[in-house]
Amino acid sequence: MDEQRIRCSDLRARVLSADEAQAYIRDGMTVAVSGFTKSGDAKAVLQALAARVQRTGDPLKINLLSGASLGETDAIAAKAGIIRSRAPYQSEPVLRNSINRGEVKYTDQHLSHTAEYVRSGCLGEIDLAIIEATAITETGGIVPTTSVGNSPIFVERAKQVIVEINVNTPAEYEGLHDIYLPAGRPNRAPIPITRPADRIGTPYIPCDPAKIIGVVFSTLADTPSSIVPADHDTQRMAEYILEFFDHEVRHGRLPNHLAPLQSGVGSVSNAVLSGLAASRFENLEIYTEVMQDAVFELFGAEKIAFASASSFTLSQRMARHVNDNLARYRDKLVLRPQEISNHPEVVRRLGVIAMNTALEVDIYGNVNSTHVNGTHMMNGIGGSGDFARNAGLTIFVTKSIAKGGRISSVVPFVPHVDHTEHDVDVLVTEQGIADVRGLAPRDRALTIIQNLAHPDYKEALLEYFKRASQHGGHTPHLLTEALRWHQRYVETGDMRVRQLAKVTG
Amino acid sequence: MDEQRIRCSDLRARVLSADEAQAYIRDGMTVAVSGFTKSGDAKAVLQALAARVQRTGDPLKINLLSGASLGETDAIAAKAGIIRSRAPYQSEPVLRNSINRGEVKYTDQHLSHTAEYVRSGCLGEIDLAIIEATAITETGGIVPTTSVGNSPIFVERAKQVIVEINVNTPAEYEGLHDIYLPAGRPNRAPIPITRPADRIGTPYIPCDPAKIIGVVFSTLADTPSSIVPADHDTQRMAEYILEFFDHEVRHGRLPNHLAPLQSGVGSVSNAVLSGLAASRFENLEIYTEVMQDAVFELFGAEKIAFASASSFTLSQRMARHVNDNLARYRDKLVLRPQEISNHPEVVRRLGVIAMNTALEVDIYGNVNSTHVNGTHMMNGIGGSGDFARNAGLTIFVTKSIAKGGRISSVVPFVPHVDHTEHDVDVLVTEQGIADVRGLAPRDRALTIIQNLAHPDYKEALLEYFKRASQHGGHTPHLLTEALRWHQRYVETGDMRVRQLAKVTG
């Protein structure tokens, strides 16, 4: 097996156990690992490091960079207390709690930006890259597994590299990836992608074998995605979006096969994308960062011509299906570095239709994607900004209420802004759809409140907006009340006024 | 004169007076005009329209699109009440007041986005484009004057075109412009600019002569820019930035000639750019949206190799100098469509250093560029988002206080977000410079408060942050106090607590 998995013969002598490999990691190091939304993440060495620290009590903290979220390794590392700082994304409850307690310094980044920061040197040197792989080629090239993420730039910039060969990944993964890194400036050329299917690089991450200090064999599986099936609300949201697409096609603003689709991570986005399976649309293309189950359902329904992403993030059942049917998908898929899957240049050129999930939106269309009550990190911003800012059509989806109605997802004022109203074209809840393109803020407010708010909150929103408007302004607000709904939720567990009355009256 | 200015002989019969031309404009029309930051704007026909409406009392309102701000025409049109809606930018006090009273529906857009919205059709049809020109070529091509802005897409999409030939513009303007429009999707190619000096298009705006329904001769000058000279504070800010550039060069993160520079409109940005004249840096390149006086001062100091923008916005003195010395600048300048000068693809490829002005910043680095107290529009967001999001290095500058100290420009929480902390690398006030690249929010807050805040406000900011941190979170805040500084200013005219004490105690 070693010979097929390690085709560069020099490297066969560098096979280590995970425990031997973790000994290379010392306190204060910057360690950069493969992994994007729980897929293709380097697992064995970090888990062995966490075990060592828990066993010995050695004080050790690293700066941990990745593509996006790791699977359970983020939790294991956070529990062991070995993360000093973390970037550019996370979505793991244990780690999140450490971040919100101020124990882990987390820097939330646009996912297309991290490679540029690494390249510029302003995040400091990368001491060690740990990359999960299917195989190593004759020249030391690293063939990734279920994600590419930031691995190419990490390998290029790291002083040393450890490769984790996951022997449970099919050898047929080789050929799925397309590795291309923009050159350093000022000699950078245009990225020559004009269609999602364009291949512009190599099927492996180039790596000088001399940099590879160890090869570890691993059998640890990706943490499966836990997609919640579509419910009544998400189905309605999908229906609104399909009707809207139909409307745009009829008005000549979208072609019959739409435009390349991007869909954010999560159950709502997945359900919306699934909705296309029963639609009239065909020959669709995907240009996204993550392929969730829905992408393969659409392949099953023969709706998709091609899909490009930076990772698979699949349920256990769908991961098995994909692994068993790789031959079928081989010419229809590509996995790219996240710098390319999310690159403003390509997203803008292709005119991607971007569909992402909001935590909440305000009456003018500003979106909070990340911070509960404006303070507590939920999931990072991820690629939503890369897509929302540059897409041909930018859609945000959210259910109109949460926590059984105690939270309205349409609020007077979002207490944290990830996407400004400039970057939001269309908003969707199970109540309806609001096309706010070209609308001035006061018109936008009325459209958003009327079309998107839950009936329990609509009147209060209208009343806020009307009173605010009496004071004038381009985006009228009442500064003393703008954040009161969130404050009320913090104090009483309910945004609604009558709850406040019960508590205070 | 007609023959040189109108080289397409068919069009010589279509010369109209401004008053004849304005009669083509009817109530409810969408009119799209040339003009970018008070330069190269179509003046004669709109002013004649305003005069007619004021004379006759005819009810008439148009939807007015432009490149960016018009000169005094924005004020004249607003006073006459002929603007129903306005996009994508404004910075004119009379118009601004109409917007804040809710009389004009203003849609604030990223300046690179407007052309895409027009192309997609979602802003509706353009009934008439009015374009200021130096000349019309043999084939009907329109040679712009001091700006390009959105004129190429307006001419391409408008049903009819009126050309205002400004006979006071030197014929030598011809050849300064480089007109290139990205193709419609899905057949769009990469934009082939890899250096600021690259010319990729035609020196005129292609136009079918049959679309040109009138040619008006005009002598109206651009409204001159009113740049305030550098003062002690702006000089210090320039010094901090120059020291920072030095530091980056020493650490190998910038080359000796830096990277192409973008500088926002306004006195502070102009002063910062002027500061480079006395620096050791040479062979600089400019890739920006507006060339202000400082760019020509840098040419005078032989600091600049090439400058690319979408417009000149100059003082009267500097405009005269440029017009008198066009031969000298001919090979060193280009004016492009704003879609190209501000395009994410090019800005990111070149790794532009973006320097823009903030109204205020919060402790985590979010920037408000547009809305006073979160409600009242000052100037639009302009191109700051195009550059800030995609630049290689993003700097925002602001004086630490305003209104004689009654306003702190460093606040707990900005009441309007134009640029999220993800898009902000470095912040500068006259107090100091904060390099927040790679910092987690709590570290960012301490750096921002310590380095940037005015002494009168530093303690209060630290105290807010410390109390907020006791409640945990990734970006700690106190929801009941986050907007209190702004509220206090609205109520008392001073953000400082002791003023409040006087009023309430």
Chai-1 contact restraints between the chains, C-beta under 6 A:
chainA,res_idxA,chainB,res_idxB,connection_type,confidence,min_distance_angstrom,max_distance_angstrom,comment,restraint_id
A,I99,B,H474,contact,1.0,0.0,6.0,A-B,restraint_1
A,N100,B,G472,contact,1.0,0.0,6.0,A-B,restraint_2
A,N100,B,G473,contact,1.0,0.0,6.0,A-B,restraint_3
A,N100,B,H474,contact,1.0,0.0,6.0,A-B,restraint_4
A,R101,B,G472,contact,1.0,0.0,6.0,A-B,restraint_5
A,K105,B,A440,contact,1.0,0.0,6.0,A-B,restraint_6
A,Y106,B,A440,contact,1.0,0.0,6.0,A-B,restraint_7
A,T107,B,G438,contact,1.0,0.0,6.0,A-B,restraint_8
A,T107,B,A440,contact,1.0,0.0,6.0,A-B,restraint_9
A,H110,B,H422,contact,1.0,0.0,6.0,A-B,restraint_10
A,S120,B,R253,contact,1.0,0.0,6.0,A-B,restraint_11
A,G121,B,R253,contact,1.0,0.0,6.0,A-B,restraint_12
A,C122,B,R437,contact,1.0,0.0,6.0,A-B,restraint_13
A,C122,B,G438,contact,1.0,0.0,6.0,A-B,restraint_14
A,L123,B,G438,contact,1.0,0.0,6.0,A-B,restraint_15
A,R185,B,G351,contact,1.0,0.0,6.0,A-B,restraint_16
A,R188,B,R349,contact,1.0,0.0,6.0,A-B,restraint_17
A,P190,B,P190,contact,1.0,0.0,6.0,A-B,restraint_18
A,R253,B,S120,contact,1.0,0.0,6.0,A-B,restraint_19
A,R253,B,G121,contact,1.0,0.0,6.0,A-B,restraint_20
A,P344,B,P344,contact,1.0,0.0,6.0,A-B,restraint_21
A,P344,B,R348,contact,1.0,0.0,6.0,A-B,restraint_22
A,P344,B,N390,contact,1.0,0.0,6.0,A-B,restraint_23
A,E345,B,E345,contact,1.0,0.0,6.0,A-B,restraint_24
A,R348,B,P344,contact,1.0,0.0,6.0,A-B,restraint_25
A,R349,B,R188,contact,1.0,0.0,6.0,A-B,restraint_26
A,G351,B,R185,contact,1.0,0.0,6.0,A-B,restraint_27
A,G374,B,H477,contact,1.0,0.0,6.0,A-B,restraint_28
A,T375,B,G473,contact,1.0,0.0,6.0,A-B,restraint_29
A,T375,B,T475,contact,1.0,0.0,6.0,A-B,restraint_30
A,T375,B,P476,contact,1.0,0.0,6.0,A-B,restraint_31
A,T375,B,H477,contact,1.0,0.0,6.0,A-B,restraint_32
A,H376,B,G473,contact,1.0,0.0,6.0,A-B,restraint_33
A,M377,B,H474,contact,1.0,0.0,6.0,A-B,restraint_34
A,R389,B,R389,contact,1.0,0.0,6.0,A-B,restraint_35
A,N390,B,P344,contact,1.0,0.0,6.0,A-B,restraint_36
A,V417,B,V417,contact,1.0,0.0,6.0,A-B,restraint_37
A,V417,B,T420,contact,1.0,0.0,6.0,A-B,restraint_38
A,T420,B,V417,contact,1.0,0.0,6.0,A-B,restraint_39
A,H422,B,H110,contact,1.0,0.0,6.0,A-B,restraint_40
A,R437,B,C122,contact,1.0,0.0,6.0,A-B,restraint_41
A,G438,B,T107,contact,1.0,0.0,6.0,A-B,restraint_42
A,G438,B,C122,contact,1.0,0.0,6.0,A-B,restraint_43
A,G438,B,L123,contact,1.0,0.0,6.0,A-B,restraint_44
A,A440,B,K105,contact,1.0,0.0,6.0,A-B,restraint_45
A,A440,B,Y106,contact,1.0,0.0,6.0,A-B,restraint_46
A,A440,B,T107,contact,1.0,0.0,6.0,A-B,restraint_47
A,G472,B,N100,contact,1.0,0.0,6.0,A-B,restraint_48
A,G472,B,R101,contact,1.0,0.0,6.0,A-B,restraint_49
A,G473,B,N100,contact,1.0,0.0,6.0,A-B,restraint_50
A,G473,B,T375,contact,1.0,0.0,6.0,A-B,restraint_51
A,G473,B,H376,contact,1.0,0.0,6.0,A-B,restraint_52
A,H474,B,I99,contact,1.0,0.0,6.0,A-B,restraint_53
A,H474,B,N100,contact,1.0,0.0,6.0,A-B,restraint_54
A,H474,B,M377,contact,1.0,0.0,6.0,A-B,restraint_55
A,T475,B,T375,contact,1.0,0.0,6.0,A-B,restraint_56
A,P476,B,T375,contact,1.0,0.0,6.0,A-B,restraint_57
A,H477,B,G374,contact,1.0,0.0,6.0,A-B,restraint_58
A,H477,B,T375,contact,1.0,0.0,6.0,A-B,restraint_59
A,L479,B,L483,contact,1.0,0.0,6.0,A-B,restraint_60
A,L479,B,H486,contact,1.0,0.0,6.0,A-B,restraint_61
A,L479,B,Q487,contact,1.0,0.0,6.0,A-B,restraint_62
A,T480,B,Q487,contact,1.0,0.0,6.0,A-B,restraint_63
A,L483,B,L479,contact,1.0,0.0,6.0,A-B,restraint_64
A,H486,B,L479,contact,1.0,0.0,6.0,A-B,restraint_65
A,Q487,B,L479,contact,1.0,0.0,6.0,A-B,restraint_66
A,Q487,B,T480,contact,1.0,0.0,6.0,A-B,restraint_67
